[in-house]
Amino acid sequence: MYMYRMMTMKNVSYTQMRTELSTILDTLRKGGSVTITQRGKPDVVISGTIPSSCEQRCAGEYAGDVPAITPYTRRAERPSDKLLSPDAISHIRRIGDDVKAIRSAQDFSDAPEDIQCVTDKRTDFQKALDKTKIKHADIIRALEDK
């Protein structure tokens, strides 16, 4: 007894493919082909037929004839190399605790004095800048008069 697959060729647009996806997948599973068109012209052809060499390989995979997955061969690819040692983890935790302690121990009562100091320095700078502008203007006027 021979079994023949019925080959069907279906033309669909991208929009139709999105809406009729389950029907198209059924067609492909049955061995049919689907041509996807874009603006009325064939763009992609999807075939549901499986070459005999692929059928044999796939059947072997399902039967367990495929060798087991090989372990990592290079040391750099081993996941254990990317993990931190317990010493490193405890060191990081200690640093985090130190940072928390420093933040909690800081006294912010001196903040208004610091702000006043910055403001004073800023006004001193502004005064010096104004004085320099006046001197430069005087020098330029003196040079123009010569």
Steps between C-alpha positions, in 0.01 A plus 500: 500500500639838401426823672501819297498847643270743337707798400315827528631842413332787674557870429445740790597857579684595817176629650317176419789300642465676834126439519506142365818382669356182653351392164828569322695300758261208454555519124877494551478205742312305233783559254353792309673817394406860560607798293489826689444799277583862552313753285375215284845361418643178650743585780556183706424133434465271801495127433368241739686212337798358685797362303565132563844566652342736750225249579760236583701738718192629681372148554836408649482794737161393625614139535799601710769422242655844535803515729454675831571870520870549552610695807682831470839436348673828576554610856392858428152382405430313823225666704688437825776738382251786487379455858652701783680323778346509850790722614425753227131502589572560870747778409236672286247472782750653747561792266125553470466500879784754526329729251173479695684578824672803347173633363323462833791652698529819296385808689309738280475776764793685337319525167373861542853619584638323193237660281583845643871441435431411135278806462771726646760359262264553211441865587876553546557355154229721353662810658842403361349443156331841500825668610691323219245614240539861613882479482488347151259768383734771632799340324310473170390869522857605572628309197232648275591854605865464389 
